[in-house]
Amino acid sequence: MAYMISDECIQCGACADACPVEAIAEGDGKYVINADTCIECGACAEACPVSAPQQA
């Protein structure tokens, strides 16, 4: 199941920089993950300082 970014997101961009398939973009108030593009690698979760990306 694809990752989703929780409301804990601080919009630092670390997750987007870490994503190898560029599935993460800046959204309204937090970053968002395109579930169709996400390969569930977990790179975003590892890079996030506040653990906002979580498996849905």
N, C-alpha and C positions, 0 to 999 in steps of 0.2 A: 504494500500500500504506500502511496506517495507521502512525502512529508508535507506538513502544513506549518505555518509560522503563527505562533500564538501572539496574544496581545502584549506579551512581555518584550516584544521587539523594540529595540532602541534606535533603529534605523541607522546602524553603523556601517552596513554594507559588507561586513565580513562574510556573510553567507553567500552573497551574490558573487563576490570575488573568488570564493572557494568552489563554486559549482562548476564541474567540468563540462556540463552540457548547456550552460547559460539558461537554466530553467527559472531563475529567480530575478524578479524585477521590483523596482520601488513602486509601492502602492500608496493608497491613501492612509497615512498614519503608520504603516508598517510595510515590510517587504512581503511579497506574495510569491508562491511557488506554482508554476504551471504544472499541474498533475499529469498532463499528457506528455510532457517533456522529461519530467523527473525520472531518474533511473534508480532511485532509492539507495544511493551509495552512502549517504550519511555524512558527506563532506561538510555540508552546511551546518549540521548539528555539532560537529567537532570544532568548527571555526567560530561558532557563536559564543560570545562572552556571557550571555544571559540564558542560554539553553532555550531560545525561542522556537527553533525548528524541532518539531516532534512528529513521529510517525502517526498518521491519521488512523 
